[in-house]
Amino acid sequence: MKIGIIADTHNNLATAKKITDWLNKEKISLLLHCGDISTQETIDEIEKNFKGKIKFVKGNADVDLDLPEKEEIEIGNPPSLEAPARRRKIAFCHKPELAKELAQTLKYDIVFYGHTHRPWSENIGSCRLVNPGEAAGQYQKPTFAVYDAKTDKLELKIVELLQ
């Protein structure tokens, strides 16, 4: 299973649509948004455009949105004759401090976060801590990430290079 991860949309509906269109084309069925969506209109547009399931968490710019501070999910492949099941436990939030705390518990395989507007990846013990960058394009080129739970591969996507 592949999932898309975005953060820091800040009402950039055009870029959010480019990202969701690409995710739809790639048949990615789950999208995690790591906060700083900014308005309900942006949530509505992302939900309208994306064909799969979406989970949102609250960022510091989401003052009027009733969203959780953090979420966790478990994904993975069912067992088959070729390979046993491999479940991945994932947490995501907005602030890097909370993300680091979650990663340090070592309960998760991977923790995603936003806020800094910069793509980043590091390991804390056996947990990978990842920021997909910013979808808004305020300080950096708009980016997002795609995580393949089957292969444990993470890719950073630059929106202007999408095909």
Protein Blocks (a to p, Z undefined) as FASTA:
>chain_A
ZZdddehklopaklmmmmmmmmmmnopabdcdeejnopaklmmmmmmmpmbdcdddddfk
lmmbccdfbdcddddddddfkbccddddddddfblklmmmmmmnomafbdcdehjopacd
ddehjbccddebjfklmmmccddddddfklopacdddfklpZZ
